[in-house]
Amino acid sequence: MTTGKIFDVIVVGGGPVGSRIAYRVARAGYNIGVLEQKKSYKNPVCCTALVSQECVTHFELPREMISNSFSSARIFSPHGREIRIRRNSIQAFALQRPAFDYELAGRGDERGGGIFFGI
């Protein structure tokens, strides 16, 4: 990787946590670079984005990024027993994961950093 730029901080990994750290560090005034092994954020992801209301609020996520919301769950034990949980209010949200990664990465990038894919 040759960019000619000098970064104050390099973040390894551009998933949700790395992107959030990059954003916070960039917001503090540092020039950041993010190294991501994926070729782009359009590639399939290895896990979903099932998050709490606290996460949606904390990350200030746009509502159009939410695919679905849940107020219940079914949990299965290794022996096949099932537990059902139901609440009167929404407990979790399913996000569009590639859009989630892209949104978080863009927040750090727009503050003068850079995202480098395929590293």
C-alpha positions as CSV (number, residue, x, y, z in Angstrom):
1,M,0.0,0.0,0.0
2,T,1.5,3.3,-1.1
3,T,-0.6,6.4,-0.7
4,G,1.9,9.2,0.0
5,K,-0.3,10.1,3.1
6,I,0.9,10.1,6.6
7,F,-1.7,9.0,9.2
8,D,-1.8,9.7,12.9
9,V,-3.5,6.4,13.5
10,I,-4.0,3.2,11.6
11,V,-7.0,1.0,12.4
12,V,-6.8,-2.6,11.4
13,G,-10.2,-3.9,10.4
14,G,-13.1,-1.9,8.9
15,G,-16.0,-3.8,10.4
16,P,-18.4,-2.2,12.9
17,V,-16.0,-1.9,15.7
18,G,-13.0,-0.7,13.7
19,S,-15.1,1.8,11.8
20,R,-16.6,3.2,15.0
21,I,-13.1,3.6,16.5
22,A,-11.9,5.3,13.3
23,Y,-14.8,7.7,13.4
24,R,-14.3,8.6,17.1
25,V,-10.5,9.1,16.6
26,A,-11.1,11.1,13.4
27,R,-13.7,13.2,15.3
28,A,-11.0,14.0,17.9
29,G,-8.9,15.6,15.1
30,Y,-6.6,12.8,14.1
31,N,-5.9,11.7,10.5
32,I,-6.8,8.0,10.4
33,G,-6.4,5.2,7.9
34,V,-8.4,2.0,8.0
35,L,-7.0,-1.3,6.6
36,E,-9.7,-3.8,5.6
37,Q,-9.1,-7.3,4.2
38,K,-12.3,-7.4,2.2
39,K,-12.2,-6.1,-1.4
40,S,-15.2,-3.8,-0.7
41,Y,-18.3,-3.4,1.5
42,K,-20.4,-4.9,-1.2
43,N,-19.0,-8.4,-0.6
44,P,-21.0,-10.9,1.5
45,V,-20.5,-10.5,5.3
46,C,-19.7,-13.3,7.7
47,C,-22.4,-12.3,10.3
48,T,-25.7,-10.5,10.5
49,A,-26.4,-7.2,12.2
50,L,-28.9,-8.0,14.9
51,V,-28.7,-5.1,17.3
52,S,-30.5,-3.5,20.2
53,Q,-32.3,-0.2,20.4
54,E,-29.3,1.1,22.3
55,C,-27.0,0.3,19.3
56,V,-29.4,2.0,16.9
57,T,-29.5,5.1,19.1
58,H,-25.8,5.1,20.0
59,F,-24.6,4.8,16.4
60,E,-27.3,7.3,15.2
61,L,-28.3,4.9,12.4
62,P,-30.8,6.0,9.8
63,R,-34.1,4.2,10.1
64,E,-34.0,3.1,6.4
65,M,-31.1,0.9,7.3
66,I,-33.4,-1.3,9.5
67,S,-34.7,-4.3,7.7
68,N,-36.9,-5.7,10.5
69,S,-37.6,-5.4,14.2
70,F,-38.3,-8.1,16.8
71,S,-40.2,-8.4,20.0
72,S,-39.9,-12.2,20.4
73,A,-37.4,-15.0,20.1
74,R,-37.3,-18.8,20.0
75,I,-34.2,-20.4,21.5
76,F,-33.3,-24.0,20.9
77,S,-31.1,-26.2,23.1
78,P,-28.7,-28.8,21.7
79,H,-31.3,-31.4,22.8
80,G,-34.2,-29.8,20.9
81,R,-35.9,-28.1,23.8
82,E,-37.4,-24.7,22.8
83,I,-37.9,-21.6,24.9
84,R,-40.1,-18.7,23.6
85,I,-39.6,-15.2,24.8
86,R,-42.0,-12.4,24.0
87,R,-42.0,-8.8,25.1
88,N,-44.5,-6.0,24.5
89,S,-41.9,-3.7,23.0
90,I,-39.3,-4.1,20.3
91,Q,-36.1,-5.7,21.6
92,A,-33.9,-6.0,18.5
93,F,-33.4,-4.8,15.0
94,A,-32.0,-6.5,11.9
95,L,-29.9,-4.1,9.9
96,Q,-28.8,-4.2,6.3
97,R,-25.3,-5.3,7.2
98,P,-23.3,-4.1,4.1
99,A,-25.1,-0.7,4.4
100,F,-24.2,-0.6,8.1
101,D,-20.5,-1.2,7.4
102,Y,-20.5,1.3,4.6
103,E,-22.3,4.0,6.8
104,L,-19.8,3.6,9.7
105,A,-16.8,3.5,7.4
106,G,-17.9,6.6,5.6
107,R,-18.2,8.6,8.8
108,G,-14.4,8.1,9.5
109,D,-13.5,8.5,5.8
110,E,-15.3,11.8,5.5
111,R,-13.2,13.3,8.3
112,G,-10.0,13.1,6.2
113,G,-9.0,9.5,6.6
114,G,-8.8,6.7,4.1
115,I,-10.1,3.2,3.8
116,F,-7.9,0.7,2.1
117,F,-9.5,-2.6,0.9
118,G,-7.9,-5.9,0.1
119,I,-5.0,-5.4,2.6
